[in-house]
Amino acid sequence: MDIKYLKSSNPEVLSKFIYNMIQNDRISALKRRMREGVKYYDYKHDILKFRLFYYNDDGQLVEEKNRSNIKIPHSFFTEQVDQKVQYLLSNPVEFYTEDTNLKTYLEEYIDEDFQLMLQEMVEGASKKAYEFAYVYRNKDNRLAFKVADSLKVVIIYDSMNNIIAMIRYYDTEITKDNRTITVTKAELWDDEKTWFFVSSNEHDNRFIIDQSEEINPKPHQLIEDSEGKILGKGFGFIPFLKLSNNKNEKTDLEPIKALIDDYDLMACALSNNLVDFDHPIYAVKGYSGDNLDTLVTNLRTKKTVGVAEDGGIDVKTVDIPVTARKTKLETDKESIYKFGMAFDSSQVGDGNITNVVIKSRYSLLDLKCNKTEIRLKAFLKQVLDLIIQDINERYHKSFTRQQIEVIITRSMMVSETDNATVDKSNAETKGLLIQNLLDVAPYIDDESMLKEICEIQELDYEEVQKRMEEQDYTEPKGDDINDENKNLLKGKDISN
């Protein structure tokens, strides 16, 4: 794109440009894949469009209406996206800083809405290859962030492949003169201001300046001075931050779509077979009744039918390839979780579910989340730069992003029995180590002994030593716990 379009003051030039960009975006291959990811997440699979056809006696291809055509989408993709998001962000993202003042300021920005935005960003990137966060000023005059649907955002590059603008558009329907009119609103964003346009099928889908906007074009930020005058300025950047799902910007659906479609087809075909062939076929010879309807009625109600002397009846059944289909379904399911790099919670194994086994089953999901976590932290780096800049401007501070550490903690299922066994083993090991120390206590000075015990018990040696110095060591009249402890450290026999 030539930068002259953005600098043009002629609305007709911008209108035509926006119309062409949006039309091309709607039919692009990238947006088709993104819409596909959204559809499969909403369990609207291709199986729902599956139809049966056959050639009739005239050689014409017609749709089969008499056979079963069960359509059941299996939401593997929905599970895997939710699994990835909840595993990666099962705990709120922490923004740690040793500066208590900075921590207080950060709490204004990092709230529940911010954590929700992060979850929606990862979910959107998984479904649509990438997602955008829109930067704006809220009613408290601080920066805030919310998700902007990447399906409705068009990136505009210059000849050097640099991003110079973005278009955001959305469709809505309004009723006018008892007629439903489809209206498309479009916003053209550069690093300083925003133009607003609108089109409808009343105007041949041409875009015109949106007269409902009082200020058009409008600066990114509007403030009111002491005299009530509206002042505006731009952010100095296009206020859309991008989170990519991976380097090549592919959806998580693409590696497993064909497998999910095959699973849907096999499962539905099995259901269709069971419906179509759940009753036997009767081959009747020499039937003495009036018509076929009477024959069918007799078979259903009386379970008998009369035939002539040379007649007979054969019962025919159809063997449904259940075993083959089940094997195919199991193979597809295994591949879906393998190539989707997800955790299959239905795995049973040999029943020996230890933490090592659980961790091994999470290995593929860990690999997938590792790649996403790196990109999420790079995204948060941009977010924190903006937040720190806003804090410094609002409160006249000089904080830096390097003062903040981003901590993402994942949680997985664990075996409580396995944990209890490990804890018991650790406690027994510590007991043996302490007993060994006590055995050699006569040959070790008190200070070294105390250091070794603190190391085994994972205690702070300096803190323990300080407390011991503060204790009153006057000679007691009777037995005293402190006296007993001192004797233990000196290796004395107090059993008697």
C-alpha positions as CSV (number, residue, x, y, z in Angstrom):
1,M,0.0,0.0,0.0
2,D,1.1,3.6,-0.8
3,I,1.2,5.8,2.3
4,K,-0.6,8.5,0.2
5,Y,-3.9,6.7,0.9
6,L,-3.6,7.4,4.6
7,K,-2.5,11.0,4.0
8,S,-5.3,11.7,1.5
9,S,-7.9,14.1,2.7
10,N,-10.3,12.8,0.0
11,P,-12.9,10.5,1.7
12,E,-13.7,8.9,-1.7
13,V,-10.1,7.7,-2.0
14,L,-10.1,6.1,1.5
15,S,-13.6,4.7,1.0
16,K,-12.7,2.9,-2.2
17,F,-9.4,1.6,-0.6
18,I,-11.3,0.3,2.5
19,Y,-13.9,-1.4,0.4
20,N,-11.3,-3.3,-1.7
21,M,-9.3,-4.3,1.4
22,I,-12.4,-5.7,3.2
23,Q,-13.7,-7.6,0.2
24,N,-10.3,-9.2,-0.4
25,D,-10.0,-10.0,3.3
26,R,-13.4,-11.8,3.4
27,I,-12.4,-14.2,0.7
28,S,-8.7,-14.7,1.6
29,A,-7.4,-18.2,2.2
30,L,-6.0,-17.1,5.6
31,K,-9.4,-16.0,6.9
32,R,-11.0,-19.1,5.5
33,R,-8.7,-21.2,7.7
34,M,-9.4,-19.0,10.6
35,R,-13.2,-19.3,10.2
36,E,-12.7,-23.1,10.0
37,G,-10.9,-23.1,13.3
38,V,-13.7,-21.1,14.9
39,K,-16.3,-23.5,13.4
40,Y,-14.6,-26.6,14.7
41,Y,-14.2,-25.1,18.2
42,D,-18.0,-24.5,18.1
43,Y,-18.4,-28.2,17.0
44,K,-19.7,-27.3,13.6
45,H,-17.8,-29.9,11.7
46,D,-17.9,-30.9,8.0
47,I,-19.8,-34.0,9.0
48,L,-22.9,-31.8,9.4
49,K,-22.9,-31.1,5.7
50,F,-22.5,-34.8,4.8
51,R,-25.1,-36.1,2.3
52,L,-25.7,-39.5,0.6
53,F,-26.3,-39.8,-3.1
54,Y,-27.0,-42.7,-5.6
55,Y,-27.6,-43.1,-9.3
56,N,-31.3,-43.9,-10.1
57,D,-32.6,-46.0,-12.9
58,D,-32.2,-43.1,-15.3
59,G,-28.6,-42.7,-14.5
60,Q,-29.2,-39.4,-12.6
61,L,-27.4,-38.6,-9.4
62,V,-30.0,-38.0,-6.7
63,E,-29.9,-37.7,-2.9
64,E,-30.7,-40.7,-0.8
65,K,-33.6,-39.9,1.6
66,N,-34.4,-43.4,2.9
67,R,-31.2,-44.4,4.5
68,S,-30.0,-43.1,7.9
69,N,-27.6,-40.2,7.8
70,I,-26.6,-39.5,11.4
71,K,-24.4,-36.5,11.9
72,I,-22.4,-36.3,15.2
73,P,-19.5,-34.0,15.5
74,H,-16.9,-35.1,18.1
75,S,-15.4,-32.0,19.8
76,F,-11.8,-33.1,20.1
77,F,-10.6,-29.7,19.0
78,T,-12.7,-27.8,21.6
79,E,-11.2,-30.0,24.3
80,Q,-7.7,-29.5,23.1
81,V,-7.9,-25.8,22.9
82,D,-9.5,-25.5,26.3
83,Q,-7.0,-27.9,27.7
84,K,-4.1,-25.9,26.4
85,V,-5.4,-22.6,27.7
86,Q,-6.3,-23.9,31.2
87,Y,-3.1,-25.9,31.6
88,L,-0.9,-22.9,30.6
89,L,-2.9,-20.4,32.5
90,S,-4.4,-22.6,35.3
91,N,-2.9,-20.1,37.7
92,P,-3.1,-16.3,37.2
93,V,0.0,-14.9,35.6
94,E,2.1,-13.2,38.3
95,F,4.0,-10.0,37.8
96,Y,6.6,-10.0,40.6
97,T,8.6,-7.0,41.7
98,E,10.5,-6.2,44.8
99,D,9.5,-2.5,44.6
100,T,6.3,-2.2,46.8
101,N,5.3,1.1,45.2
102,L,5.5,-0.4,41.7
103,K,3.5,-3.4,42.9
104,T,0.7,-1.1,44.1
105,Y,0.6,0.7,40.8
106,L,0.6,-2.6,38.8
107,E,-2.5,-3.8,40.7
108,E,-4.5,-1.1,39.0
109,Y,-3.8,-2.7,35.6
110,I,-3.3,-6.4,36.4
111,D,-6.8,-7.4,37.6
112,E,-9.3,-10.1,36.8
113,D,-10.3,-8.5,33.5
114,F,-6.6,-8.5,32.5
115,Q,-6.2,-12.2,33.3
116,L,-9.4,-13.0,31.4
117,M,-8.0,-11.1,28.4
118,L,-4.8,-13.3,28.4
119,Q,-7.0,-16.4,28.4
120,E,-9.0,-15.1,25.5
121,M,-5.8,-14.2,23.6
122,V,-4.3,-17.7,23.9
123,E,-7.7,-19.3,23.0
124,G,-8.2,-17.0,20.0
125,A,-4.6,-17.5,18.7
126,S,-5.1,-21.3,19.0
127,K,-8.3,-21.2,17.0
128,K,-7.4,-18.5,14.5
129,A,-3.6,-18.6,14.2
130,Y,-3.2,-15.1,15.8
131,E,-5.2,-12.7,17.9
132,F,-5.1,-9.0,18.7
133,A,-5.3,-7.0,21.9
134,Y,-6.7,-3.5,21.5
135,V,-5.2,-0.8,23.6
136,Y,-7.4,2.1,24.9
137,R,-7.9,4.5,27.8
138,N,-10.8,3.6,30.1
139,K,-13.0,6.0,32.1
140,D,-10.3,6.2,34.9
141,N,-7.9,7.6,32.3
142,R,-5.5,4.6,32.5
143,L,-4.5,2.1,29.8
144,A,-6.6,-1.0,29.4
145,F,-6.6,-3.9,27.1
146,K,-9.3,-6.1,25.5
147,V,-9.4,-8.7,22.7
148,A,-10.1,-7.5,19.1
149,D,-11.4,-10.4,16.9
150,S,-8.6,-11.0,14.4
151,L,-11.2,-12.3,11.9
152,K,-12.3,-8.7,11.5
153,V,-8.9,-7.0,11.5
154,V,-7.0,-6.3,8.3
155,I,-3.3,-5.6,8.5
156,I,-1.9,-3.0,6.0
157,Y,1.7,-3.1,4.9
158,D,3.9,-0.7,3.0
159,S,6.2,-1.8,0.1
160,M,8.9,-2.6,2.7
161,N,6.5,-5.0,4.6
162,N,6.2,-2.7,7.5
163,I,2.8,-2.3,9.2
164,I,1.5,1.2,8.6
165,A,-2.2,0.8,9.4
166,M,-5.0,-1.5,10.3
167,I,-8.7,-1.8,9.4
168,R,-11.2,-3.2,11.9
169,Y,-14.7,-3.9,10.6
170,Y,-17.9,-5.7,11.8
171,D,-21.3,-6.4,10.3
172,T,-24.6,-5.7,12.0
173,E,-28.3,-5.7,11.0
174,I,-30.7,-2.8,11.5
175,T,-34.4,-2.4,10.8
176,K,-35.5,0.5,8.7
177,D,-38.9,1.1,7.2
178,N,-39.9,-2.5,8.1
179,R,-36.9,-3.7,6.2
180,T,-33.7,-5.5,7.5
181,I,-30.6,-3.8,6.3
182,T,-27.1,-5.2,6.7
183,V,-24.6,-2.5,7.8
184,T,-20.8,-2.8,7.8
185,K,-18.9,-0.4,10.0
186,A,-15.2,0.1,9.4
187,E,-12.4,1.8,11.3
188,L,-9.1,2.8,9.7
189,W,-6.3,3.1,12.3
190,D,-2.9,4.6,11.9
191,D,-0.4,5.6,14.7
192,E,-2.2,8.9,15.4
193,K,-5.9,8.8,14.6
194,T,-8.9,6.7,13.5
195,W,-11.3,7.2,10.5
196,F,-14.8,5.9,10.8
197,F,-16.8,4.6,7.8
198,V,-20.1,2.8,7.2
199,S,-21.7,1.0,4.3
200,S,-25.0,-0.7,3.7
201,N,-26.8,-2.6,1.0
202,E,-28.9,0.5,0.5
203,H,-25.8,2.2,-0.9
204,D,-24.5,-0.7,-3.0
205,N,-22.2,-1.6,-0.1
206,R,-20.1,1.5,-0.8
207,F,-18.4,3.1,2.3
208,I,-19.2,6.6,3.3
209,I,-18.1,8.8,6.2
210,D,-19.9,7.7,9.4
211,Q,-21.9,10.8,10.3
212,S,-22.8,9.4,13.7
213,E,-19.2,10.0,14.9
214,E,-18.9,13.6,16.2
215,I,-15.1,13.7,15.6
216,N,-14.0,12.0,12.5
217,P,-11.1,11.3,12.1
218,K,-10.6,11.0,15.9
219,P,-7.3,11.0,17.8
220,H,-6.6,7.8,19.9
221,Q,-6.8,9.7,23.2
222,L,-9.3,12.4,24.1
223,I,-9.1,14.5,27.3
224,E,-10.9,17.6,28.5
225,D,-8.9,20.5,29.8
226,S,-9.8,22.9,32.7
227,E,-11.7,25.1,30.3
228,G,-13.8,22.2,28.9
229,K,-12.0,22.1,25.6
230,I,-11.5,18.6,24.1
231,L,-7.9,17.9,23.4
232,G,-6.6,14.8,21.6
233,K,-3.3,13.0,20.8
234,G,-2.3,9.7,19.3
235,F,-0.5,6.9,21.0
236,G,2.4,7.1,18.5
237,F,1.7,3.5,17.5
238,I,-1.1,1.5,16.1
239,P,-3.0,0.3,19.2
240,F,-3.3,-3.4,18.3
241,L,-0.9,-5.9,19.8
242,K,-0.6,-9.3,18.1
243,L,-0.1,-12.7,19.7
244,S,0.8,-15.4,17.1
245,N,0.1,-19.0,17.7
246,N,3.3,-20.2,16.1
247,K,6.0,-19.0,13.7
248,N,4.0,-19.9,10.6
249,E,0.8,-18.7,12.0
250,K,-1.1,-21.9,11.7
251,T,-4.2,-22.9,13.8
252,D,-4.1,-25.8,16.2
253,L,-6.8,-27.4,14.0
254,E,-4.7,-27.8,10.8
255,P,-2.6,-30.9,11.9
256,I,-5.7,-32.8,13.1
257,K,-8.6,-31.7,10.9
258,A,-8.4,-34.6,8.5
259,L,-8.2,-37.1,11.5
260,I,-11.2,-35.5,13.2
261,D,-13.2,-35.7,9.9
262,D,-12.3,-39.3,9.5
263,Y,-13.3,-40.1,13.1
264,D,-16.7,-38.3,12.6
265,L,-17.2,-40.3,9.4
266,M,-16.3,-43.7,10.9
267,A,-18.4,-43.1,14.0
268,C,-21.4,-41.9,12.1
269,A,-21.2,-44.7,9.6
270,L,-21.2,-47.2,12.4
271,S,-24.3,-45.5,13.8
272,N,-26.0,-45.6,10.4
273,N,-25.2,-49.3,10.0
274,L,-26.7,-50.1,13.4
275,V,-29.9,-48.2,12.5
276,D,-30.3,-49.5,9.0
277,F,-29.5,-53.1,9.7
278,D,-30.8,-53.6,13.3
279,H,-33.7,-55.8,11.9
280,P,-33.3,-59.1,10.0
281,I,-34.4,-59.5,6.4
282,Y,-37.1,-62.1,5.7
283,A,-37.0,-64.1,2.5
284,V,-40.5,-65.6,2.2
285,K,-41.4,-68.2,-0.5
286,G,-44.9,-69.3,-1.2
287,Y,-46.7,-66.7,1.0
288,S,-50.5,-67.4,1.0
289,G,-51.6,-64.0,2.3
290,D,-53.0,-61.1,0.4
291,N,-50.2,-58.6,0.2
292,L,-46.8,-57.5,1.5
293,D,-48.2,-55.2,4.2
294,T,-50.1,-58.1,5.8
295,L,-46.9,-60.1,5.8
296,V,-45.0,-57.4,7.6
297,T,-47.8,-56.9,10.1
298,N,-47.9,-60.7,10.9
299,L,-44.1,-60.7,11.4
300,R,-44.2,-57.8,13.8
301,T,-47.2,-58.8,15.8
302,K,-47.8,-62.5,15.6
303,K,-44.1,-63.4,14.8
304,T,-45.6,-66.0,12.4
305,V,-46.6,-66.1,8.8
306,G,-48.5,-68.7,6.7
307,V,-46.9,-70.2,3.6
308,A,-48.0,-72.8,1.0
309,E,-46.9,-76.4,1.1
310,D,-43.8,-75.8,-1.0
311,G,-43.2,-72.4,0.6
312,G,-40.7,-71.4,3.3
313,I,-39.0,-68.5,5.1
314,D,-35.3,-67.7,5.5
315,V,-34.1,-65.1,8.0
316,K,-31.1,-63.0,6.6
317,T,-28.9,-60.9,8.8
318,V,-26.2,-58.4,7.9
319,D,-22.8,-58.6,9.5
320,I,-21.8,-55.1,10.5
321,P,-18.0,-54.7,10.6
322,V,-18.0,-53.4,14.2
323,T,-14.6,-54.7,15.2
324,A,-12.9,-53.1,12.2
325,R,-14.7,-49.8,12.7
326,K,-13.8,-49.7,16.5
327,T,-10.2,-50.4,15.6
328,K,-10.2,-47.6,13.1
329,L,-11.8,-45.2,15.7
330,E,-9.2,-46.1,18.3
331,T,-6.4,-45.5,15.8
332,D,-7.9,-42.1,14.8
333,K,-8.4,-41.0,18.4
334,E,-4.8,-41.9,19.3
335,S,-3.5,-39.9,16.3
336,I,-5.7,-36.9,17.1
337,Y,-4.2,-36.6,20.6
338,K,-0.7,-37.4,19.4
339,F,-0.5,-34.9,16.5
340,G,-2.7,-32.4,18.4
341,M,0.0,-32.6,21.2
342,A,-2.7,-33.0,23.8
343,F,-3.4,-35.0,27.0
344,D,-5.7,-37.9,26.6
345,S,-7.5,-38.2,30.0
346,S,-9.2,-41.5,28.9
347,Q,-5.9,-43.4,29.0
348,V,-5.9,-46.2,31.5
349,G,-2.6,-48.0,31.0
350,D,-1.8,-50.8,33.4
351,G,-3.5,-49.1,36.3
352,N,-0.2,-48.0,37.9
353,I,-0.8,-44.3,37.9
354,T,2.2,-42.7,39.4
355,N,3.4,-39.1,39.1
356,V,6.1,-40.3,36.6
357,V,3.3,-41.8,34.4
358,I,1.2,-38.7,34.7
359,K,4.1,-36.5,33.7
360,S,4.9,-38.6,30.7
361,R,1.3,-38.3,29.5
362,Y,1.6,-34.5,29.8
363,S,4.8,-34.4,27.8
364,L,3.3,-33.5,24.4
365,L,1.0,-30.9,26.0
366,D,4.1,-29.5,27.8
367,L,5.9,-29.1,24.5
368,K,3.0,-27.3,22.9
369,C,2.6,-25.0,25.8
370,N,6.4,-24.3,25.9
371,K,6.2,-22.7,22.5
372,T,3.0,-20.7,23.4
373,E,4.5,-19.5,26.7
374,I,7.5,-18.0,24.9
375,R,5.3,-16.1,22.6
376,L,3.0,-15.1,25.4
377,K,5.9,-13.6,27.4
378,A,7.0,-11.7,24.3
379,F,3.5,-10.3,24.0
380,L,3.5,-9.4,27.8
381,K,6.8,-7.6,27.3
382,Q,5.0,-5.2,24.9
383,V,2.1,-4.9,27.3
384,L,4.4,-4.1,30.3
385,D,6.3,-1.5,28.3
386,L,3.0,0.4,27.7
387,I,1.9,-0.1,31.3
388,I,5.2,1.2,32.8
389,Q,5.2,4.1,30.4
390,D,1.6,5.0,31.5
391,I,2.5,4.7,35.2
392,N,5.5,6.9,34.8
393,E,3.5,9.6,33.0
394,R,0.5,9.5,35.4
395,Y,2.5,9.4,38.6
396,H,5.8,11.1,37.5
397,K,7.9,8.0,38.3
398,S,10.8,6.4,36.6
399,F,10.1,2.6,36.8
400,T,11.5,0.2,34.2
401,R,10.1,-3.0,32.8
402,Q,13.2,-4.8,34.0
403,Q,12.0,-4.4,37.5
404,I,9.2,-6.9,36.8
405,E,9.4,-10.7,36.5
406,V,6.6,-12.5,34.7
407,I,5.9,-15.9,36.3
408,I,3.6,-18.4,34.6
409,T,3.0,-21.5,36.8
410,R,1.3,-24.6,35.3
411,S,-0.7,-27.2,37.3
412,M,-1.2,-30.8,36.5
413,M,-2.9,-33.7,38.1
414,V,-0.9,-35.6,40.7
415,S,-1.2,-38.9,42.5
416,E,-1.8,-38.2,46.2
417,T,-0.7,-41.7,47.1
418,D,2.5,-41.3,45.3
419,N,3.2,-38.0,47.0
420,A,2.5,-39.5,50.4
421,T,4.9,-42.3,49.7
422,V,7.6,-39.9,48.6
423,D,7.0,-37.7,51.7
424,K,7.3,-40.7,54.0
425,S,10.5,-41.9,52.3
426,N,12.0,-38.4,52.7
427,A,11.1,-38.2,56.4
428,E,12.6,-41.6,57.1
429,T,15.8,-40.6,55.2
430,K,16.1,-37.4,57.3
431,G,15.6,-39.5,60.5
432,L,18.4,-41.8,59.5
433,L,20.7,-38.9,58.7
434,I,20.1,-37.2,62.1
435,Q,20.6,-40.5,63.9
436,N,23.9,-41.0,62.1
437,L,24.9,-37.5,63.2
438,L,24.0,-38.2,66.8
439,D,26.2,-41.4,66.6
440,V,29.2,-39.3,65.8
441,A,28.3,-36.3,68.0
442,P,31.2,-36.8,70.4
443,Y,33.6,-36.1,67.6
444,I,31.9,-33.0,66.2
445,D,31.7,-29.6,67.8
446,D,28.3,-28.1,68.6
447,E,28.4,-25.5,65.8
448,S,29.1,-28.0,63.1
449,M,26.5,-30.3,64.5
450,L,23.8,-27.6,64.5
451,K,24.7,-26.7,60.9
452,E,24.3,-30.3,59.7
453,I,21.0,-30.7,61.4
454,C,19.7,-27.4,60.0
455,E,20.7,-28.5,56.5
456,I,18.9,-31.8,56.8
457,Q,15.8,-30.2,58.2
458,E,16.0,-27.3,55.7
459,L,16.1,-24.7,58.4
460,D,17.8,-21.3,58.5
461,Y,21.0,-21.9,60.5
462,E,21.5,-18.2,61.5
463,E,17.8,-18.0,62.6
464,V,18.1,-21.1,64.7
465,Q,21.4,-20.0,66.3
466,K,19.9,-16.6,67.1
467,R,16.9,-18.2,68.9
468,M,19.2,-20.5,70.9
469,E,21.3,-17.5,72.0
470,E,18.1,-15.8,73.2
471,Q,17.0,-18.8,75.3
472,D,17.7,-18.8,79.1
473,Y,20.2,-21.5,79.9
474,T,20.1,-21.2,83.7
475,E,20.4,-24.6,85.3
476,P,16.8,-26.0,86.0
477,K,15.8,-27.8,89.1
478,G,14.1,-30.6,87.2
479,D,14.3,-32.1,83.7
480,D,14.1,-29.4,81.0
481,I,13.6,-29.7,77.3
482,N,16.3,-27.2,76.5
483,D,18.8,-29.1,78.7
484,E,17.9,-32.3,77.0
485,N,18.5,-30.7,73.6
486,K,21.9,-29.5,74.6
487,N,22.8,-33.0,75.9
488,L,21.7,-34.5,72.5
489,L,24.0,-32.0,70.7
490,K,26.9,-33.0,73.0
491,G,26.3,-36.7,72.4
492,K,25.4,-37.5,76.0
493,D,23.4,-40.6,77.0
494,I,20.1,-39.3,78.6
495,S,18.2,-42.6,78.3
496,N,18.7,-43.2,82.1
